[in-house]
């Protein structure tokens, strides 16, 4: 039997993991060796590399422009990952555990495109642990399903 204390611990772990990850990944914040020039883009923003593309010429300018495109993609993926994690936390609180798990898995997958996913992986682990501690009934895939099924049973049971 799952105790109320264990459910509260799970809720606290989810809140803590979300807060720890929030606003943490915004772009490339790791050492890189980008392209044939081996550019280290750690901490750089797309506008900075576009400036360098304009300040250089030929092959070097082309590399900086490619770096700008890559950095923009990293920043977009970081924003999408944070949005998915925010949605996962809200869905979990609303009892939509299956959807919460799907959203946080998407966030982790976005981060994993670039590096070991340490920003959103703790939230994935917390949600997974919560589901393991308090599994939904076999016939329920989410909180809404539980509510709908409970209403059905009350009317027709």
N, C-alpha and C positions, 0 to 999 in steps of 0.2 A: 504494500500500500504506500502510495506517495503521500508524504506529509506536507502540510501547508508550508512548513519551514523550507523544505526542499524546493517547492514551487517558488517561494520568495527568493531563495538563493539563485535559482535559474533566472528569474526576472532581473535580479541585480546584476548577474553576470552578463546578460544581454545588454542592459543599459550601459554598464561599464565598458564593454567591448565596443559598442557603438560610439560612445563619447570619446574613447581613446582613438578611434579611427577617423572621426569627424575632422574635416579640414586638414588632414595630415598629408594626403597625396594630391598634389596639384599639377605635377608635371614631372619631368626627368630630374630625379634627385639621387641619382646613382652614377658612378663612373661608367663612361661608355668609350667605345672605340668605333665610332660611326664611320661607315664607308671606307673607301680605300685610303683616305687620308688619316683615318683613325682619330677623328675628332672626338674630344671629350666634351659632351654636352651637359654634363652635370650642373644643374642649377640655372641653365640658360633658358631663355624664353624665345618663342618664335620670332618676335620682333627684333631681338638682338642678333639672331643669325641672319635675318633678312637684311639688317643693316650691314653686317659683314659681307653678305653676298653683293650688296651694292658698292661696298668699299674695295672689293677685289675684282678680278676679272678672270675670264677663261674658265679652266677646269676648277679652280678653287672657288670661284663664285657659284658654279653649278653645285658643288658639294655643300656650300653653306645654304643654298636655296633648298636642296633636298633635306638638309638637317632641319630647316624651318618647317617644312611640311611634316616631317616625322615628329618634331616637338609639338606641333599643333594637334596631331593625331593622339599623342600621349596625353596632352591636356584634355582633349575631348573625352578620351576613355576614362581619365581620372574623374571628370565631372559625371559621366554616366555611371561609373562605379559608385560614387558617393550617392547619387540619386537612387540607385538600386538598393544600396545599404540603408538609406533613410526609409525607403518604402518597405524594406524587409522588417525593420524595427517596428514600424507602424502596423504592418500586417500582423506581426507576432502579437503585439499588444491587443489587436482586434480579434485574436483567436484564429487567424488565418495562417496556421502553421505551415501548411504545404506551400502556399503562395510565398510566405516569408522565406522558406528554404530555397525556393526557385530563384527569388530575387537576390538573395545573398550569394547563391552559387554563381549567378551572372556577374555580380560585382567581383568576386574572387577570380573568375575566368578572365575578366578584363584586365585585372592587375597582373595575372599570370602570363599575359602576352609579353610582358616586359621583364619580369623579375619574379623571384620567389614572393608570393603574395602574403606579406606580413601585416599589411594594414587592415584588410577585411577578413583574413582567415580566422582571427579570434572571434569575430561575430558569427561566422559560419559554425565554428566549433561550439559556441554557446547555444545557438539555435538548435544545432544537431543534438547536443546534450539535453536540452530542454525537451525535445521531442522524445528522446530515448527515455527520459525520466517520467514523462507523462504522455504516453502514446494515446493517440485518438482511437476511438472504437473502430473496429474493422470496417464498418460501413461508412465512416466519416473521413473525408479527405481534407476538410477544413472546418473552421469555426462556424461558417455559414451553413455548411452541411450538417453540423451538429445541431444548430438552431432549427434548421428546416426539418431535420429528422425528428427532433424532439417535438416540434409543433405537429408534425404529421402523427406521431405516436399519441399525443395528447388528444387529437381529434378523432383518430381512427383506431387507437389501441384499445 
